[in-house]
Amino acid sequence: MSTRDYNKEFQDNAHRSYFYDFDSRLRRYMLDSFGPWLAEGPTLEMGCFEGAFTALFAERFADLTVIEAASDLIEVTRNKVGSGVSFVCSTFEEAELPPRFANIFLIHTLEHLDDRQAVLKRIHSWLAPGGRLFIAVPNANAPSRQIAVKMGLIEHNSAVTEGERLHGHRVTYTLDTLDHEVRSAGWRVSQRGGVFFKPLANFQLDKALETQLIDDRFMDACHALGMVYPDLCASVFVICEQPSSPKATV
C-alpha cells in the first residue's frame, strides 16, 4: 500500500506552482489535437487535479468517470462539474473497473506513478473493444527546459527537479521514452505527437500574456508549429490501442 500523501502533492511549493494560466490553454490545444481520434461512449479520466480538464471532458462526453487518489481534489472537481460525472476515490493500482471505456485519458499523470508498467498493463482490462488510451506527459526536450539546462538551472533535460519531485513526479519523458514505456506494457501506438511549441517557461508565458507582450495569435501559432516539431513541444502524447484491436469509430 502506498505511503504517499496525494492531498499534499498538488500544493504549490517553494520551487514551482502546480498550476499556471498557460495550463488552461494547453488543455484546450491538447483536446483539439486528440479530436480526430475521440470515440463516442463511456470515458475515463485518470487523475483530475481540480477539474479543469474534467469540465472539458464533461462537455464532450455524456458518460464520464473520474478516478483520483486525492479525496480533496475529488471534492473540488465534483463541485465544479456537478452530479453528471461519476467519481472513484482510489489509486489506479487498487481500482476495480469494468472493461467498458471507449476513451481513457491519462494526462500529465503517468510521470507521477511509482509503478508505471503495472498501471499501463492494468488499463488493458478497462478499455472496451475498439477503444483508445490517450497519454500525454510534460516533454523533457521542450525548448524552455533545454534553455534552463544551458543556464544551469536543471541538471539535464530529463532530470526530475526538486519542485517536480515535491509535486510527485517520478520521471521526465521524451517522446521516444514515452513511446517505449507504453509499448513495453503491451500497447500499440497508433498516433504520436506534441502539443504547443514551447519557447518560454510556464510562468514566463503567463507574464507575457498578462502584459500583452504576446497574444492569442502568438499562442495559436506556437500550437500550429508544435504539429511540425513535436519533439520541441510543451507536452508529448501517444494514442494507444490494444495490439489486436479493431479500428475504433469516431
Sequence and secondary structure as in RCSB ss.txt:
>XXXX:A:sequence
MSTRDYNKEFQDNAHRSYFYDFDSRLRRYMLDSFGPWLAEGPTLEMGCFEGAFTALFAERFADLTVIEAASDLIE
VTRNKVGSGVSFVCSTFEEAELPPRFANIFLIHTLEHLDDRQAVLKRIHSWLAPGGRLFIAVPNANAPSRQIAVK
MGLIEHNSAVTEGERLHGHRVTYTLDTLDHEVRSAGWRVSQRGGVFFKPLANFQLDKALETQLIDDRFMDACHAL
GMVYPDLCASVFVICEQPSSPKATV
>XXXX:A:secstr
     HHHHTS  SS  S  HHHHHHHHHHHHHHGGG  SS EEEE  TTSHHHHHHHHH SSEEEEES HHHHH
HHHHHH TTEEEEES TTT    S EEEEEEES GGG SSHHHHHHHHGGGEEEEEEEEEEEEBTT HHHHHHHH
TTSSSSTT   HHHHHTT    B HHHHHHHHHHTT EEEEEEEEEE  S HHHHHHHHHTTSS HHHHHHHHHH
HHH GGGEEEEEEEEE TT      
